[in-house]
Amino acid sequence: MTNDSKLIHARQATQTGRGASARRGFSRAALAATLACAALSSLIAAPVQAAPIDSLIKSVKFDDVDGVRKLLAKGMDPNSVDNQGMPLLVLAAREKSDKVGAVLLANPKTNVEIEDKAGENAMMMAALNGDLDFVKQLIAKDAEVNKKGWAPLHYAAANGHDDIVKLLLDHSAYVDAGSPNGTTPLMMAARGGHVSTVKLLLDNGADLTVKNQIGLTALDFAKTYKEPDVVEGLTARLQQMQQK
């Protein structure tokens, strides 16, 4: 074989080797790409399953009794909280999910006094929303009417829910309950301009001379929030007291 022939042969061999190596590299890359695509496809094709707690929270919000019962039967905690720290029972009261509320209250593990991060419990939330049936359910389960600090009566009075105010008073709610800053239910009713609620509280012994920590009475609240009808009513009551 001549030198030229040997050189040509060597180049051909080198090129062939490089080609084989390149083909092997390409094959490996193609295999890796195929496997990656397959893995991606399986992820896309796989249905996204909601976590049990998410399903439970959704069921509570939509008053889905069957959904709640099934998940509780599987061992879910009736005192679970959502991602904002709100317990299921408080959430049910907030959303007026009365049927789910009944299911939760029927569970012996449920804490009827459980609170959210703001210190609000189910009775307070139901009172705020005017949900008389839920309040009745809670009272039937011996939920505390006279919660320390902000109480259900404050919340019912704030929004003028006279039926709930009366129910709570009938169950020995303290009419002059003081919040942490000394605010009474009467002050909350006056602030909101709820004349009938103010009258209901006064008729049940509320003291209109009580002052909060910054020295404001219910009459001061009515004046500050420009509620002329409440101002008139409270002024008349005050005059009656002074005449006795």
Secondary structure by P-SEA (a helix, b strand, c coil): ccaaaaaaaaaaaaaaaaaaaaaaaaaaaaaaaaaaaaaaaaaaaccccccaaaaaaaaaaaccaaaaaaaaaacccccccccccccaaaaaaaacaaaaaaaaaacccccccccccccccaaaaaaaacaaaaaaaaaaaccccccccccaaaaaaaacaaaaaaaaaaacccccccccccccaaaaaaaaccaaaaaaaaaacccccccccccccaaaaaaaaccaaaaaaaaaaaaaaaac
